[in-house]
Amino acid sequence: MYAYIYGEVKKIGTDYIILDNNNIGYKIITPNPYSFILDEACLVHLYLYVRDDVHDLYGFMTKEEKDLFEKLIS
């Protein structure tokens, strides 16, 4: 559903980042959140994980990382 999102990193957690895009903060789970820089704009490649009780966004710095993730979960 989502391919990528461009925005500014507003918070870095232990396993996620908060990315601001047009005044909406997206919580994006990422394997290495510390590779992102606080208050810097970046492009994050997304994978939307949907289950009955879960809607999570997984984010990656490169499309290759996202492609590898999709292969691993398939």
N, CA, C and O atoms as a GROMACS GRO file, in nm:
protein
  296
    1MET      N    1   0.082  -0.118   0.000
    1MET     CA    2   0.000   0.000   0.000
    1MET      C    3   0.087   0.126   0.000
    1MET      O    4   0.063   0.217  -0.079
    2TYR      N    5   0.187   0.132   0.088
    2TYR     CA    6   0.278   0.246   0.092
    2TYR      C    7   0.413   0.200   0.037
    2TYR      O    8   0.459   0.091   0.068
    3ALA      N    9   0.476   0.284  -0.044
    3ALA     CA   10   0.609   0.252  -0.096
    3ALA      C   11   0.716   0.322  -0.012
    3ALA      O   12   0.815   0.260   0.028
    4TYR      N   13   0.696   0.450   0.014
    4TYR     CA   14   0.792   0.526   0.092
    4TYR      C   15   0.724   0.649   0.150
    4TYR      O   16   0.612   0.684   0.112
    5ILE      N   17   0.794   0.714   0.241
    5ILE     CA   18   0.748   0.840   0.298
    5ILE      C   19   0.871   0.929   0.319
    5ILE      O   20   0.978   0.882   0.357
    6TYR      N   21   0.853   1.056   0.293
    6TYR     CA   22   0.960   1.154   0.310
    6TYR      C   23   0.919   1.249   0.421
    6TYR      O   24   0.810   1.305   0.420
    7GLY      N   25   1.006   1.267   0.516
    7GLY     CA   26   0.975   1.357   0.626
    7GLY      C   27   1.095   1.378   0.715
    7GLY      O   28   1.206   1.336   0.684
    8GLU      N   29   1.070   1.445   0.828
    8GLU     CA   30   1.176   1.480   0.922
    8GLU      C   31   1.167   1.391   1.045
    8GLU      O   32   1.059   1.373   1.102
    9VAL      N   33   1.279   1.337   1.086
    9VAL     CA   34   1.286   1.250   1.204
    9VAL      C   35   1.270   1.336   1.329
    9VAL      O   36   1.352   1.425   1.354
   10LYS      N   37   1.166   1.311   1.406
   10LYS     CA   38   1.138   1.390   1.526
   10LYS      C   39   1.176   1.318   1.655
   10LYS      O   40   1.203   1.383   1.756
   11LYS      N   41   1.178   1.185   1.652
   11LYS     CA   42   1.215   1.109   1.772
   11LYS      C   43   1.279   0.978   1.727
   11LYS      O   44   1.241   0.919   1.627
   12ILE      N   45   1.377   0.936   1.806
   12ILE     CA   46   1.443   0.807   1.782
   12ILE      C   47   1.426   0.724   1.908
   12ILE      O   48   1.476   0.760   2.015
   13GLY      N   49   1.357   0.611   1.895
   13GLY     CA   50   1.339   0.519   2.006
   13GLY      C   51   1.433   0.401   1.993
   13GLY      O   52   1.522   0.400   1.908
   14THR      N   53   1.413   0.300   2.078
   14THR     CA   54   1.502   0.184   2.075
   14THR      C   55   1.479   0.095   1.954
   14THR      O   56   1.572   0.028   1.909
   15ASP      N   57   1.358   0.093   1.901
   15ASP     CA   58   1.330   0.010   1.784
   15ASP      C   59   1.239   0.082   1.682
   15ASP      O   60   1.182   0.017   1.594
   16TYR      N   61   1.227   0.211   1.694
   16TYR     CA   62   1.140   0.287   1.604
   16TYR      C   63   1.187   0.430   1.590
   16TYR      O   64   1.271   0.479   1.665
   17ILE      N   65   1.130   0.498   1.490
   17ILE     CA   66   1.146   0.642   1.475
   17ILE      C   67   1.008   0.703   1.460
   17ILE      O   68   0.913   0.636   1.420
   18ILE      N   69   0.997   0.830   1.491
   18ILE     CA   70   0.877   0.908   1.461
   18ILE      C   71   0.915   1.002   1.349
   18ILE      O   72   1.005   1.085   1.364
   19LEU      N   73   0.847   0.989   1.236
   19LEU     CA   74   0.875   1.070   1.118
   19LEU      C   75   0.759   1.166   1.096
   19LEU      O   76   0.644   1.124   1.083
   20ASP      N   77   0.789   1.296   1.090
   20ASP     CA   78   0.688   1.399   1.067
   20ASP      C   79   0.676   1.425   0.917
   20ASP      O   80   0.773   1.459   0.850
   21ASN      N   81   0.553   1.409   0.865
   21ASN     CA   82   0.523   1.439   0.727
   21ASN      C   83   0.394   1.520   0.725
   21ASN      O   84   0.288   1.468   0.756
   22ASN      N   85   0.404   1.648   0.688
   22ASN     CA   86   0.287   1.738   0.685
   22ASN      C   87   0.214   1.741   0.819
   22ASN      O   88   0.091   1.730   0.823
   23ASN      N   89   0.290   1.755   0.926
   23ASN     CA   90   0.236   1.766   1.062
   23ASN      C   91   0.163   1.641   1.110
   23ASN      O   92   0.077   1.650   1.197
   24ILE      N   93   0.196   1.525   1.053
   24ILE     CA   94   0.146   1.396   1.101
   24ILE      C   95   0.268   1.314   1.139
   24ILE      O   96   0.360   1.297   1.059
   25GLY      N   97   0.269   1.263   1.261
   25GLY     CA   98   0.382   1.183   1.308
   25GLY      C   99   0.355   1.036   1.287
   25GLY      O  100   0.259   0.981   1.341
   26TYR      N  101   0.440   0.972   1.209
   26TYR     CA  102   0.427   0.829   1.179
   26TYR      C  103   0.528   0.752   1.263
   26TYR      O  104   0.648   0.780   1.259
   27LYS      N  105   0.479   0.654   1.340
   27LYS     CA  106   0.569   0.567   1.415
   27LYS      C  107   0.609   0.454   1.322
   27LYS      O  108   0.525   0.377   1.276
   28ILE      N  109   0.739   0.444   1.295
   28ILE     CA  110   0.790   0.347   1.199
   28ILE      C  111   0.892   0.258   1.269
   28ILE      O  112   0.993   0.306   1.320
   29ILE      N  113   0.863   0.129   1.272
   29ILE     CA  114   0.954   0.032   1.332
   29ILE      C  115   1.068   0.009   1.233
   29ILE      O  116   1.045  -0.012   1.114
   30THR      N  117   1.190   0.014   1.282
   30THR     CA  118   1.306   0.001   1.195
   30THR      C  119   1.413  -0.083   1.263
   30THR      O  120   1.426  -0.078   1.385
   31PRO      N  121   1.490  -0.160   1.185
   31PRO     CA  122   1.590  -0.248   1.246
   31PRO      C  123   1.705  -0.173   1.314
   31PRO      O  124   1.762  -0.222   1.412
   32ASN      N  125   1.740  -0.055   1.264
   32ASN     CA  126   1.846   0.024   1.325
   32ASN      C  127   1.806   0.171   1.329
   32ASN      O  128   1.844   0.248   1.242
   33PRO      N  129   1.728   0.210   1.430
   33PRO     CA  130   1.682   0.349   1.434
   33PRO      C  131   1.794   0.450   1.450
   33PRO      O  132   1.777   0.567   1.415
   34TYR      N  133   1.908   0.407   1.502
   34TYR     CA  134   2.019   0.500   1.525
   34TYR      C  135   2.095   0.535   1.398
   34TYR      O  136   2.187   0.617   1.401
   35SER      N  137   2.057   0.474   1.286
   35SER     CA  138   2.117   0.513   1.158
   35SER      C  139   2.049   0.639   1.103
   35SER      O  140   2.098   0.699   1.007
   36PHE      N  141   1.936   0.679   1.162
   36PHE     CA  142   1.868   0.802   1.125
   36PHE      C  143   1.920   0.916   1.212
   36PHE      O  144   1.966   0.893   1.324
   37ILE      N  145   1.912   1.037   1.160
   37ILE     CA  146   1.962   1.154   1.232
   37ILE      C  147   1.844   1.241   1.274
   37ILE      O  148   1.759   1.275   1.193
   38LEU      N  149   1.840   1.275   1.401
   38LEU     CA  150   1.732   1.356   1.459
   38LEU      C  151   1.722   1.491   1.389
   38LEU      O  152   1.824   1.554   1.362
   39ASP      N  153   1.601   1.535   1.360
   39ASP     CA  154   1.570   1.664   1.296
   39ASP      C  155   1.624   1.676   1.154
   39ASP      O  156   1.643   1.787   1.104
   40GLU      N  157   1.651   1.563   1.089
   40GLU     CA  158   1.697   1.565   0.951
   40GLU      C  159   1.591   1.498   0.862
   40GLU      O  160   1.532   1.397   0.900
   41ALA      N  161   1.568   1.556   0.745
   41ALA     CA  162   1.472   1.499   0.651
   41ALA      C  163   1.533   1.378   0.582
   41ALA      O  164   1.651   1.377   0.548
   42CYS      N  165   1.450   1.276   0.562
   42CYS     CA  166   1.498   1.155   0.495
   42CYS      C  167   1.382   1.083   0.427
   42CYS      O  168   1.265   1.108   0.456
   43LEU      N  169   1.417   0.993   0.339
   43LEU     CA  170   1.321   0.908   0.269
   43LEU      C  171   1.328   0.770   0.334
   43LEU      O  172   1.436   0.712   0.348
   44VAL      N  173   1.212   0.717   0.374
   44VAL     CA  174   1.207   0.587   0.439
   44VAL      C  175   1.119   0.496   0.354
   44VAL      O  176   1.004   0.528   0.325
   45HIS      N  177   1.174   0.381   0.315
   45HIS     CA  178   1.099   0.282   0.238
   45HIS      C  179   1.016   0.200   0.336
   45HIS      O  180   1.066   0.154   0.438
   46LEU      N  181   0.887   0.183   0.305
   46LEU     CA  182   0.793   0.126   0.401
   46LEU      C  183   0.739  -0.010   0.361
   46LEU      O  184   0.725  -0.043   0.244
   47TYR      N  185   0.708  -0.088   0.465
   47TYR     CA  186   0.632  -0.211   0.451
   47TYR      C  187   0.520  -0.205   0.554
   47TYR      O  188   0.545  -0.189   0.673
   48LEU      N  189   0.396  -0.218   0.508
   48LEU     CA  190   0.280  -0.214   0.598
   48LEU      C  191   0.242  -0.356   0.636
   48LEU      O  192   0.206  -0.437   0.550
   49TYR      N  193   0.251  -0.386   0.764
   49TYR     CA  194   0.218  -0.519   0.817
   49TYR      C  195   0.078  -0.511   0.877
   49TYR      O  196   0.054  -0.435   0.971
   50VAL      N  197  -0.014  -0.591   0.823
   50VAL     CA  198  -0.154  -0.585   0.866
   50VAL      C  199  -0.200  -0.723   0.913
   50VAL      O  200  -0.185  -0.822   0.842
   51ARG      N  201  -0.255  -0.726   1.030
   51ARG     CA  202  -0.321  -0.844   1.086
   51ARG      C  203  -0.452  -0.797   1.147
   51ARG      O  204  -0.484  -0.678   1.140
   52ASP      N  205  -0.528  -0.888   1.204
   52ASP     CA  206  -0.657  -0.850   1.264
   52ASP      C  207  -0.643  -0.741   1.369
   52ASP      O  208  -0.725  -0.649   1.374
   53ASP      N  209  -0.541  -0.752   1.453
   53ASP     CA  210  -0.526  -0.659   1.564
   53ASP      C  211  -0.402  -0.570   1.554
   53ASP      O  212  -0.372  -0.497   1.648
   54VAL      N  213  -0.331  -0.574   1.441
   54VAL     CA  214  -0.205  -0.501   1.428
   54VAL      C  215  -0.197  -0.433   1.292
   54VAL      O  216  -0.226  -0.494   1.189
   55HIS      N  217  -0.158  -0.307   1.292
   55HIS     CA  218  -0.123  -0.233   1.171
   55HIS      C  219   0.008  -0.162   1.201
   55HIS      O  220   0.010  -0.056   1.262
   56ASP      N  221   0.119  -0.221   1.157
   56ASP     CA  222   0.252  -0.166   1.185
   56ASP      C  223   0.319  -0.123   1.056
   56ASP      O  224   0.302  -0.185   0.951
   57LEU      N  225   0.395  -0.015   1.065
   57LEU     CA  226   0.478   0.031   0.954
   57LEU      C  227   0.623  -0.005   0.986
   57LEU      O  228   0.675   0.031   1.091
   58TYR      N  229   0.687  -0.077   0.893
   58TYR     CA  230   0.828  -0.108   0.904
   58TYR      C  231   0.902  -0.021   0.804
   58TYR      O  232   0.859  -0.008   0.690
   59GLY      N  233   1.013   0.038   0.846
   59GLY     CA  234   1.086   0.130   0.761
   59GLY      C  235   1.230   0.090   0.740
   59GLY      O  236   1.294   0.032   0.828
   60PHE      N  237   1.281   0.123   0.621
   60PHE     CA  238   1.417   0.087   0.583
   60PHE      C  239   1.481   0.203   0.510
   60PHE      O  240   1.414   0.280   0.441
   61MET      N  241   1.612   0.216   0.526
   61MET     CA  242   1.685   0.326   0.463
   61MET      C  243   1.699   0.306   0.312
   61MET      O  244   1.704   0.404   0.237
   62THR      N  245   1.705   0.180   0.267
   62THR     CA  246   1.721   0.154   0.123
   62THR      C  247   1.614   0.056   0.076
   62THR      O  248   1.556  -0.019   0.156
   63LYS      N  249   1.588   0.059  -0.052
   63LYS     CA  250   1.491  -0.034  -0.111
   63LYS      C  251   1.544  -0.178  -0.103
   63LYS      O  252   1.466  -0.272  -0.090
   64GLU      N  253   1.674  -0.193  -0.111
   64GLU     CA  254   1.732  -0.327  -0.102
   64GLU      C  255   1.707  -0.390   0.035
   64GLU      O  256   1.678  -0.510   0.043
   65GLU      N  257   1.716  -0.311   0.142
   65GLU     CA  258   1.686  -0.361   0.276
   65GLU      C  259   1.539  -0.404   0.284
   65GLU      O  260   1.508  -0.508   0.341
   66LYS      N  261   1.451  -0.324   0.227
   66LYS     CA  262   1.308  -0.358   0.227
   66LYS      C  263   1.283  -0.486   0.149
   66LYS      O  264   1.207  -0.571   0.193
   67ASP      N  265   1.347  -0.500   0.032
   67ASP     CA  266   1.330  -0.620  -0.051
   67ASP      C  267   1.377  -0.744   0.024
   67ASP      O  268   1.312  -0.849   0.018
   68LEU      N  269   1.490  -0.734   0.094
   68LEU     CA  270   1.540  -0.847   0.173
   68LEU      C  271   1.442  -0.883   0.284
   68LEU      O  272   1.416  -1.001   0.306
   69PHE      N  273   1.388  -0.783   0.352
   69PHE     CA  274   1.288  -0.807   0.457
   69PHE      C  275   1.168  -0.882   0.402
   69PHE      O  276   1.120  -0.977   0.463
   70GLU      N  277   1.118  -0.838   0.286
   70GLU     CA  278   1.003  -0.905   0.225
   70GLU      C  279   1.034  -1.050   0.187
   70GLU      O  280   0.947  -1.136   0.198
   71LYS      N  281   1.156  -1.076   0.143
   71LYS     CA  282   1.195  -1.215   0.111
   71LYS      C  283   1.201  -1.299   0.237
   71LYS      O  284   1.160  -1.415   0.236
   72LEU      N  285   1.253  -1.241   0.344
   72LEU     CA  286   1.265  -1.317   0.469
   72LEU      C  287   1.130  -1.352   0.530
   72LEU      O  288   1.116  -1.459   0.589
   73ILE      N  289   1.030  -1.266   0.516
   73ILE     CA  290   0.901  -1.294   0.578
   73ILE      C  291   0.808  -1.375   0.488
   73ILE      O  292   0.703  -1.421   0.533
   74SER      N  293   0.846  -1.392   0.362
   74SER     CA  294   0.759  -1.470   0.272
   74SER      C  295   0.784  -1.619   0.282
   74SER      O  296   0.719  -1.698   0.213
   0.00000   0.00000   0.00000
